[in-house]
Amino acid sequence: MFIDDSAMLGPVLALIILTPAAADTLTVVINRLKKGQSPMAGGKDHTIHHLVYSGKSEKQG
């Protein structure tokens, strides 16, 4: 049984779009746990914050 290519487009696009956000969240959670911090507390240690701190604007990100 073959799946139509158009039926796979939605899930593949969703995966492509959500992967960077999921990877960023996972990285932040792991880093906070290593430091003994709560992963549920807000902070400025996400990827976009590091890019801004390095001199890039949010539009360049």
N, CA and C atoms as a LAMMPS dump frame, in Angstrom:
ITEM: TIMESTEP
0
ITEM: NUMBER OF ATOMS
183
ITEM: BOX BOUNDS ff ff ff
-5.0000000000000000e+02 5.0000000000000000e+02
-5.0000000000000000e+02 5.0000000000000000e+02
-5.0000000000000000e+02 5.0000000000000000e+02
ITEM: ATOMS id mol type element x y z
1 1 1 N 0.847 -1.185 0
2 1 2 C 0 0 0
3 1 3 C 0.89 1.246 0
4 2 1 N 0.68 2.109 -0.955
5 2 2 C 1.482 3.318 -1.094
6 2 3 C 0.707 4.527 -0.586
7 3 1 N 1.438 5.466 0.017
8 3 2 C 0.831 6.69 0.512
9 3 3 C 1.063 7.777 -0.527
10 4 1 N 0.013 8.52 -0.823
11 4 2 C 0.102 9.621 -1.772
12 4 3 C 1.093 10.671 -1.258
13 5 1 N 1.929 11.196 -2.133
14 5 2 C 2.929 12.203 -1.741
15 5 3 C 2.291 13.428 -1.112
16 6 1 N 1.14 13.845 -1.597
17 6 2 C 0.488 15.031 -1.053
18 6 3 C -0.007 14.789 0.367
19 7 1 N -0.289 13.544 0.72
20 7 2 C -0.712 13.226 2.086
21 7 3 C 0.447 13.355 3.07
22 8 1 N 1.665 13.216 2.589
23 8 2 C 2.842 13.308 3.449
24 8 3 C 3.363 14.74 3.573
25 9 1 N 2.92 15.63 2.716
26 9 2 C 3.439 16.995 2.703
27 9 3 C 3.185 17.724 4.024
28 10 1 N 1.992 17.639 4.558
29 10 2 C 1.653 18.327 5.81
30 10 3 C 2.518 17.882 6.974
31 11 1 N 2.575 16.585 7.265
32 11 2 C 3.413 16.136 8.377
33 11 3 C 4.901 16.436 8.184
34 12 1 N 5.388 16.335 6.976
35 12 2 C 6.807 16.628 6.715
36 12 3 C 7.09 18.108 6.938
37 13 1 N 6.219 18.984 6.451
38 13 2 C 6.403 20.418 6.666
39 13 3 C 6.328 20.769 8.146
40 14 1 N 5.387 20.17 8.856
41 14 2 C 5.268 20.424 10.296
42 14 3 C 6.549 20.004 11.014
43 15 1 N 7.089 18.867 10.647
44 15 2 C 8.323 18.387 11.261
45 15 3 C 9.484 19.333 10.971
46 16 1 N 9.576 19.798 9.736
47 16 2 C 10.653 20.718 9.363
48 16 3 C 10.528 22.038 10.119
49 17 1 N 9.314 22.534 10.256
50 17 2 C 9.099 23.821 10.907
51 17 3 C 9.313 23.731 12.417
52 18 1 N 8.905 22.627 13.045
53 18 2 C 8.964 22.51 14.496
54 18 3 C 10.305 22 15.035
55 19 1 N 11.127 21.41 14.194
56 19 2 C 12.389 20.842 14.663
57 19 3 C 13.321 21.866 15.323
58 20 1 N 13.534 23.052 14.739
59 20 2 C 14.43 24.019 15.417
60 20 3 C 13.917 24.436 16.799
61 21 1 N 12.62 24.652 16.931
62 21 2 C 12.061 25.053 18.226
63 21 3 C 12.2 23.925 19.244
64 22 1 N 11.955 22.707 18.821
65 22 2 C 12.071 21.564 19.726
66 22 3 C 13.529 21.356 20.142
67 23 1 N 14.451 21.505 19.215
68 23 2 C 15.87 21.345 19.532
69 23 3 C 16.334 22.432 20.499
70 24 1 N 15.875 23.668 20.296
71 24 2 C 16.231 24.767 21.191
72 24 3 C 15.699 24.495 22.592
73 25 1 N 14.449 24.092 22.682
74 25 2 C 13.841 23.814 23.984
75 25 3 C 14.566 22.681 24.694
76 26 1 N 14.859 21.619 23.981
77 26 2 C 15.558 20.481 24.576
78 26 3 C 16.946 20.887 25.066
79 27 1 N 17.65 21.686 24.289
80 27 2 C 18.982 22.155 24.682
81 27 3 C 18.915 23.008 25.945
82 28 1 N 17.947 23.913 26.006
83 28 2 C 17.802 24.777 27.177
84 28 3 C 17.467 23.942 28.413
85 29 1 N 16.559 22.985 28.28
86 29 2 C 16.184 22.139 29.42
87 29 3 C 17.394 21.363 29.931
88 30 1 N 18.152 20.771 29.029
89 30 2 C 19.33 19.993 29.432
90 30 3 C 20.357 20.893 30.119
91 31 1 N 20.626 22.062 29.542
92 31 2 C 21.603 22.978 30.139
93 31 3 C 21.166 23.468 31.51
94 32 1 N 19.887 23.755 31.67
95 32 2 C 19.394 24.206 32.97
96 32 3 C 19.468 23.087 34.008
97 33 1 N 19.142 21.867 33.623
98 33 2 C 19.234 20.749 34.563
99 33 3 C 20.686 20.508 34.986
100 34 1 N 21.622 20.648 34.038
101 34 2 C 23.048 20.491 34.372
102 34 3 C 23.501 21.528 35.395
103 35 1 N 22.922 22.736 35.307
104 35 2 C 23.29 23.818 36.225
105 35 3 C 22.489 23.779 37.521
106 36 1 N 21.562 22.831 37.638
107 36 2 C 20.745 22.734 38.835
108 36 3 C 19.601 23.733 38.871
109 37 1 N 19.271 24.322 37.725
110 37 2 C 18.181 25.281 37.643
111 37 3 C 16.902 24.587 37.213
112 38 1 N 15.785 25.229 37.481
113 38 2 C 14.497 24.689 37.051
114 38 3 C 14.332 24.894 35.548
115 39 1 N 13.992 23.847 34.804
116 39 2 C 13.76 24.014 33.37
117 39 3 C 12.443 24.74 33.074
118 40 1 N 11.608 24.906 34.084
119 40 2 C 10.313 25.553 33.886
120 40 3 C 10.364 27.062 34.104
121 41 1 N 11.435 27.56 34.674
122 41 2 C 11.565 28.999 34.923
123 41 3 C 11.962 29.703 33.627
124 42 1 N 11.497 30.911 33.483
125 42 2 C 11.864 31.685 32.305
126 42 3 C 13.321 32.112 32.359
127 43 1 N 13.852 32.406 31.221
128 43 2 C 15.241 32.845 31.187
129 43 3 C 15.605 33.381 29.83
130 44 1 N 16.808 33.874 29.746
131 44 2 C 17.287 34.418 28.476
132 44 3 C 18.455 33.574 27.969
133 45 1 N 18.255 32.276 27.976
134 45 2 C 19.308 31.383 27.521
135 45 3 C 18.893 30.566 26.296
136 46 1 N 17.903 31.061 25.579
137 46 2 C 17.5 30.406 24.331
138 46 3 C 18.4 30.889 23.198
139 47 1 N 18.369 30.175 22.09
140 47 2 C 19.235 30.463 20.957
141 47 3 C 19.089 31.897 20.47
142 48 1 N 17.872 32.399 20.368
143 48 2 C 17.669 33.758 19.865
144 48 3 C 18.342 34.776 20.775
145 49 1 N 18.345 34.537 22.075
146 49 2 C 19.009 35.457 22.988
147 49 3 C 20.516 35.453 22.763
148 50 1 N 21.084 34.287 22.558
149 50 2 C 22.531 34.204 22.309
150 50 3 C 22.909 34.912 21.008
151 51 1 N 22.045 34.818 19.998
152 51 2 C 22.315 35.507 18.738
153 51 3 C 22.262 37.022 18.92
154 52 1 N 21.294 37.501 19.687
155 52 2 C 21.185 38.941 19.949
156 52 3 C 22.393 39.416 20.745
157 53 1 N 22.817 38.635 21.745
158 53 2 C 23.979 39.012 22.558
159 53 3 C 25.252 39.077 21.713
160 54 1 N 25.293 38.271 20.642
161 54 2 C 26.497 38.257 19.79
162 54 3 C 26.485 39.382 18.757
163 55 1 N 25.426 40.195 18.765
164 55 2 C 25.408 41.36 17.9
165 55 3 C 24.427 41.31 16.753
166 56 1 N 23.751 40.193 16.559
167 56 2 C 22.771 40.108 15.486
168 56 3 C 21.44 40.696 15.967
169 57 1 N 20.705 41.275 15.04
170 57 2 C 19.372 41.762 15.399
171 57 3 C 18.401 40.591 15.306
172 58 1 N 17.223 40.757 15.857
173 58 2 C 16.236 39.683 15.808
174 58 3 C 15.821 39.406 14.376
175 59 1 N 15.871 40.397 13.512
176 59 2 C 15.506 40.204 12.101
177 59 3 C 16.587 39.424 11.354
178 60 1 N 17.847 39.541 11.775
179 60 2 C 18.925 38.815 11.123
180 60 3 C 18.956 37.354 11.534
181 61 1 N 18.483 37.06 12.785
182 61 2 C 18.522 35.755 13.412
183 61 3 C 18.499 34.635 12.482
